[in-house]
C-alpha cells in the first residue's frame, strides 16, 4: 500500500479507486463492521449508498463475531435501528441491513451461537438461505423475508407482527415456524 500498488486513478478528476475487488471488499467490510458496532447513527447513511456485495457482508460479520460473539443481539438491534432512520433510500438500507442480519444468523449457527431473545425489526432479508439457523424466544416486527430458503430453519416460541413472507421455501419435514401473531 505505501507504493499505492492497489490504487488506480478514479473516474472523476483527482480521485483514486481500488484496483482489486478483494481489497475493496476488505476495507469496506472493516468500515461497515466498525459502524455496526460503534456508530449506529451513521450506519443508515452507509447502508443506503448502494447494494451491499455479499462478500462485504460476509467479511464484516466474521469480524464482528470474532471480536465479540456475545453481542449478536446488540448487532441485530443496531441494524434494525438503522432501518428506522428516515431516508430517501430507506428500502436500500433495509435490504442491506437484512443481508447483514442473514449473514450474522448463518455464521452464528455455524459457530454454535445461541440465537435467542433477538428483536429483528424493520429489515428486509432479500434472499439467500437461513439453513440450520435456530432462533428462539425472539420478536419479528415489521420485516420481510423475500425469496429466503427456510427449509432447514427453526423459529421457535417467537412473536411475529407485520411480517411478509414472499416466495419463501419451506419443507414440511424440516421447517418449524412457531410464530404467534403470524
C-alpha positions as CSV (number, residue, x, y, z in Angstrom):
1,X,0.0,0.0,0.0
2,X,2.8,2.6,0.6
3,X,3.6,2.4,-3.1
4,X,-0.2,2.6,-3.9
5,X,0.1,-0.7,-5.8
6,X,-3.6,-1.4,-5.3
7,X,-4.8,2.1,-6.2
8,X,-5.7,3.4,-9.6
9,X,-7.0,6.8,-10.9
10,X,-10.7,7.3,-10.2
11,X,-13.4,8.2,-12.7
12,X,-13.5,11.8,-11.5
13,X,-10.6,14.2,-11.5
14,X,-8.3,14.0,-8.5
15,X,-9.8,10.8,-7.1
16,X,-8.5,7.3,-6.6
17,X,-10.1,3.9,-6.8
18,X,-9.3,0.4,-5.7
19,X,-7.8,-1.7,-8.4
20,X,-8.7,-5.0,-6.9
21,X,-12.2,-6.0,-5.6
22,X,-10.8,-8.1,-2.8
23,X,-9.1,-5.1,-1.2
24,X,-12.2,-3.0,-1.8
25,X,-14.3,-5.6,0.0
26,X,-11.9,-5.9,2.8
27,X,-11.7,-2.2,3.6
28,X,-15.4,-1.6,3.1
29,X,-16.2,-4.6,5.4
30,X,-13.9,-3.1,8.1
31,X,-15.7,0.2,7.9
32,X,-19.1,-1.5,7.9
33,X,-18.2,-3.6,11.0
34,X,-17.0,-0.6,12.8
35,X,-20.2,1.4,12.1
36,X,-22.4,-1.5,13.1
37,X,-20.6,-2.0,16.4
38,X,-19.9,1.6,17.4
39,X,-21.7,4.2,15.3
40,X,-25.4,3.2,14.7
41,X,-26.3,6.8,13.9
42,X,-24.3,7.0,10.8
43,X,-24.9,3.3,9.8
44,X,-28.1,4.2,7.9
45,X,-26.1,6.5,5.6
46,X,-23.5,3.8,4.9
47,X,-26.2,1.2,4.2
48,X,-28.1,3.4,1.9
49,X,-25.3,4.1,-0.5
50,X,-25.6,1.1,-2.9
51,X,-26.3,-2.6,-3.0
52,X,-24.0,-4.3,-0.5
53,X,-22.0,-7.1,-2.0
54,X,-22.3,-10.5,-0.3
55,X,-18.5,-10.6,0.2
56,X,-18.6,-7.4,2.2
57,X,-21.4,-8.5,4.4
58,X,-19.7,-11.9,5.0
59,X,-16.3,-10.3,5.9
60,X,-18.0,-7.7,8.2
61,X,-20.0,-10.4,10.1
62,X,-16.9,-12.5,10.5
63,X,-15.0,-9.6,12.0
64,X,-17.9,-8.7,14.3
65,X,-18.4,-12.2,15.7
66,X,-14.7,-12.8,16.1
67,X,-14.4,-9.6,18.1
68,X,-17.2,-10.4,20.5
69,X,-19.6,-13.3,19.7
70,X,-21.8,-12.5,22.7
71,X,-23.1,-9.3,21.1
72,X,-25.3,-11.0,18.4
73,X,-28.5,-9.4,19.8
74,X,-26.9,-6.0,20.1
75,X,-25.7,-6.2,16.5
76,X,-29.1,-7.2,15.2
77,X,-30.7,-4.4,17.1
78,X,-28.2,-1.8,15.8
79,X,-29.1,-2.9,12.2
80,X,-32.8,-2.7,12.9
81,X,-32.4,0.8,14.5
82,X,-30.6,1.9,11.3
83,X,-33.8,1.0,9.3
84,X,-35.9,3.3,11.5
85,X,-34.0,6.4,10.4
86,X,-35.9,8.2,7.6
87,X,-34.1,8.2,4.3
88,X,-34.9,8.6,0.7
89,X,-33.0,5.3,0.2
90,X,-34.8,3.5,3.1
91,X,-35.6,0.3,1.1
92,X,-31.9,0.0,0.3
93,X,-31.0,0.5,3.9
94,X,-33.5,-2.2,4.9
95,X,-32.2,-4.7,2.3
96,X,-28.6,-4.2,3.2
97,X,-29.3,-4.4,6.9
98,X,-31.2,-7.7,6.2
99,X,-28.3,-9.1,4.2
100,X,-26.0,-8.5,7.2
101,X,-28.5,-9.9,9.7
102,X,-28.9,-13.0,7.5
103,X,-25.1,-13.4,7.4
104,X,-24.9,-12.9,11.2
105,X,-27.5,-15.6,11.8
106,X,-25.9,-18.1,9.4
107,X,-22.4,-17.6,10.8
108,X,-23.8,-17.7,14.3
109,X,-25.4,-21.1,13.6
110,X,-22.1,-22.4,12.1
111,X,-20.0,-21.4,15.2
112,X,-22.7,-22.6,17.6
113,X,-24.0,-19.2,18.9
114,X,-27.4,-19.2,20.6
115,X,-29.8,-17.1,18.6
116,X,-32.3,-16.3,21.4
117,X,-34.0,-13.1,22.6
118,X,-33.4,-11.3,19.3
119,X,-35.5,-8.4,18.0
120,X,-35.5,-8.3,14.2
121,X,-37.2,-5.1,13.3
122,X,-37.7,-3.1,10.1
123,X,-35.3,-5.2,8.0
124,X,-35.8,-6.9,4.6
125,X,-33.9,-10.2,4.1
126,X,-33.5,-10.1,0.4
127,X,-32.9,-13.7,-0.4
128,X,-30.4,-16.4,0.5
129,X,-30.7,-19.2,3.0
130,X,-31.1,-19.5,6.7
131,X,-30.0,-23.1,6.7
132,X,-29.6,-24.7,10.1
133,X,-30.5,-21.5,11.9
134,X,-32.4,-21.9,15.1
135,X,-34.0,-18.8,16.6
136,X,-35.8,-19.0,19.9
137,X,-37.8,-16.6,22.1
138,X,-37.4,-13.7,19.6
139,X,-39.6,-10.9,18.0
140,X,-40.0,-10.3,14.3
141,X,-41.5,-6.8,13.8
142,X,-42.4,-5.0,10.5
143,X,-40.0,-7.0,8.4
144,X,-39.9,-9.1,5.2
145,X,-38.4,-12.4,4.1
146,X,-38.0,-12.3,0.3
147,X,-37.1,-15.5,-1.6
148,X,-35.5,-16.9,1.5
149,X,-34.8,-20.6,1.9
150,X,-36.3,-21.7,5.2
151,X,-36.1,-25.4,4.5
152,X,-33.8,-26.2,7.4
153,X,-34.8,-23.3,9.7
154,X,-36.4,-23.4,13.1
155,X,-38.0,-20.3,14.6
156,X,-39.4,-21.4,18.0
157,X,-41.5,-19.7,20.7
158,X,-41.3,-16.4,18.9
159,X,-43.6,-13.5,18.1
160,X,-44.4,-12.0,14.6
161,X,-46.1,-8.7,13.9
162,X,-46.5,-7.2,10.4
163,X,-44.1,-9.5,8.6
164,X,-44.2,-10.5,5.0
165,X,-43.1,-13.9,3.7
166,X,-42.7,-13.5,0.0
167,X,-41.8,-16.6,-2.1
168,X,-40.0,-18.3,0.8
169,X,-39.1,-22.0,0.5
170,X,-40.2,-24.3,3.3
171,X,-40.1,-28.1,3.9
172,X,-42.9,-29.7,5.8
173,X,-40.5,-32.2,7.4
174,X,-37.7,-29.8,8.5
175,X,-39.0,-26.2,8.7
176,X,-40.5,-25.1,12.1
177,X,-42.1,-21.7,12.3
178,X,-43.7,-21.3,15.7
179,X,-44.6,-17.6,15.3
180,X,-47.6,-16.2,17.3
181,X,-49.3,-13.4,15.5
182,X,-48.3,-14.5,12.0
